[in-house]
Amino acid sequence: PMIPELAIATLACARIGAIHSVVFAGFSATALSTRINDSDCKMVITSDGSYRGAKTIDLKGIVDEALEKCTCVETVLVAKRINSDIYMKEGRDKWLQPLLDAASTKCEAEVMDAEDPLFILYTSGSTGLPKGMVHTTAGYMVYTAYTFKNAFQYKENDVYWCTADIGWITGHSYIVYGPLANGATTVLFEGVPSYPDFGRFWSIIEKHKVNQFYTAPTAIRALAKQGTELVDTYDLS
């Protein structure tokens, strides 16, 4: 889900030269198993669950169901998010936090070739089987750093928020890699813009003093239908 551990895990993979493949948390067990098997994943990092509006999502249950069709996965690391009672398979499943607590604070970065794979991100599969798109280390890093710097004209002390999901390429590029490569302050959001009401976005902007806001046309259209009454109740200066 959209929690700090997701960004931490992707950057940790990049640091040690491991290829990551983030899967949107809204996908089914079948969609997840297809992607795991296609890329021959050895490890899955997930959480016990996630929040979406007023609902909780049983992510670990979805992962367990997916792994019934996967023989390649050796380890599952689980972050606590909703503190639900979940099944932990002995020898395979491990809680993430104790491992982080015991880990060294030092980790030398792996030296990579420019064309070494950085990550695989799958297409949605809406027009057939999902296709794994391989992004290489140097080209992707340079592109996202350059486009973020020039498209957003980020300045020191700005607070930038892209409302995308890291499960898609916009989230990879403009929540994690692009902003952080430029030393930017980037906001990570779990939830939907309509919960607990349609003032959610404006509440976050007020709370964190966001002065660069990047969202999708679908979100803008949904918010525009609500008028300006909710917007006017928040300090967006």
N, C-alpha and C positions, 0 to 999 in steps of 0.2 A: 504493500500500500504506500501511499504518499506520506511517509514518515522519514525522519532523518537517517535512519538505518539504510534506507534505499540509496540515497546519495552517497553515504559512507561506503556501502558495499561496492557500488560501481567504481568509485575512485580507488578503493583498495585493490580491486581487480586490475585497474589500469597501472597501479604502482608496482604490482608484482608480475605484470605481464600475462595475467589470466584474461581470457576472452569472456566478457559478460553478455548475457542475453536477457534483457528485462522484458517481462510479459505483463501486459495490462491486467490489473487485478480483477477486472470485470469479466474476464473470459471464463469459459466453462472448463471442466476437467478434461474434456476431449480436446479442446483447443490447446490447452496447456501440454498435454501428453504428446500431441503432434509436434509441437515445437521442441520439446525436450528430446524426443527420439530423433528428430531431424538433425539436431546439432550434437547429439551424443553427449549430453550434459552429465557431469559427474557429481555435481553438487547443486542443491536447490536452497535458496535463502528465502524464507517467507515469514509470516507472523501468525499468531494464533487466530487473528481475525482483523477486521477493519470496520470503520464507520462510514456509512453512506447515508446522509440525511439522518432520519430517525432510526434507521436499520443498522444492524450489525451483520457483517458478512463472515461466514465461516471459511476463511481462506485455507486454514490447515486441512479442513475436511476436503476441500477441492483438490489440494495438493495430494492428499492421501489417495483419493480416487484416481487422480491422473497417474500416480506412480504404480498403480496396479497394472498398467499397460507399459511400464518403462522398466527395463532391466539394467540400464546404464547408470542410474543414480546410486551413488554410494553413501552420500551424506545429505542430511536435511538440517539446516540451521533455522531455529525458530525464535523470532523476536516477540516479546510480550507487548501486546497493544491493547487488547480488550479484556485480558485476564480471564479468558474462558477456560473451561475444562476440556482439554483436548487429548487425543490419543498420541502417544509418543512411542514410536517403534524402537525397541531396544537394539542398540548397536548401530542404528542409522540416524535417529533423530536426536538433536542436541539443542539445548537452550543457548541462544546467542550471547546473552549478557555475561554469564560466567566466563565464557571464552574471551570476551573482550576485556573483562576485569583482569584476567590472568596473562594477557598478551603483553609483550614488550612495547614500550613507547617508541622504539627505534625500528625502522624498516627501510633498508636501503632500496632505492628505486631501481627496478630492473631496466637495464639499457636495452632499448628496442630498436629494430630497424624501421625506417620510415614506412615501409610497406607491410609490416607485421599487423595482423588483425587486432583491432581494439575491441570491437563488439560486433555482434550479430543482432539485427533488429528485424522482426518478421512483419510482412505486410498483413493486413487484416484478414485475408483469405476470403473476402466477399465475392471474388470472381474466380474461385478455384482454391487449390491448396495454398496455404501461406508460403510466401517465398522469403528465405532468409537473405537479408541484405548485409553484406560484410563491409564494415567501415574500417579503414586502416588508420594507423596511429598518427602519423605526422600530418597527412592531408586533412583529416577531420579536425584535429586540434587547431591547425592554422586557420582553417575555414571558419570554425565556430568562434574562435577568438577574434578574428578580423571582422566578421560580419556583426558580431555583437558590439564591438567597439565603434564601428562606423554607422551601423543602423540606429543604435540607441544613443550614441553620443554620451555614454555614461561618464559621469564626473564623480570625483571623490566625494564621499558622504551621501551620494544618492542612495535611495532604497528602491530596488527594482523588483517587480513582481510579474512573473509570467504564470498565468493560471492553468497552463496545460498540464497533462499527466506525463510523468517520466516514462510511462509505458509506450509513448509515441516519440517520433524523432524531434518534434518541437521541444518536448520536455527534456530529452537528452541534451539538445543543443543550447536551449535558452533558459533552462533552470539550473543545469549542472555545469556542463563543460564551458560554454561560452562566457557566462558571467564570472565563474570562479577563475578561469584563465586570465581574466582582467582584474581580479581582486575585488569584484563587486559584492555588495550585500544583496543576496537573492532570497526571496520569500518562497517557502514551500507550503502548499495548501492541500489539506485533505478534506474532502467534502464536496458539497454542491452549492451553487450560488443562491439557491432558494431556501436553504435551511439554516437557522430556524425561521428565517423570512428572507425576502428579497433584498434586505439591507446587508446581507452577509459580506459581500465584497467591500462595501463602503465602510463597514465596521472594521475590517482588517486594515484597510487603507488608513483610517483614522488612527488605529491602535499602533501601527508600525511606521507611521509617517511615510507611506509609500509615495514617491513622486514620479515613478515610471511604471505604468500599468499596461501590460500586454495581454490581451485576451482574444477570444474568437468571435467572429460575426454572429454565430448562433447565440452566444451568451449576451452580446449586445442587444440583439433583437428581443430576447426574453426579458432582459432588464428594461428595455425601452417601453415595453407594454405596461410596465408597472407605474409609469409616470415618474415624477421627480420628488414626490412627497417624502419617500424614504431617504433619498439622496440628501435632501435638504436638512435632515436631522443630524447629519454627521459633519465634522470639521475636516474638510478635504484640502485645506489651505497648505 
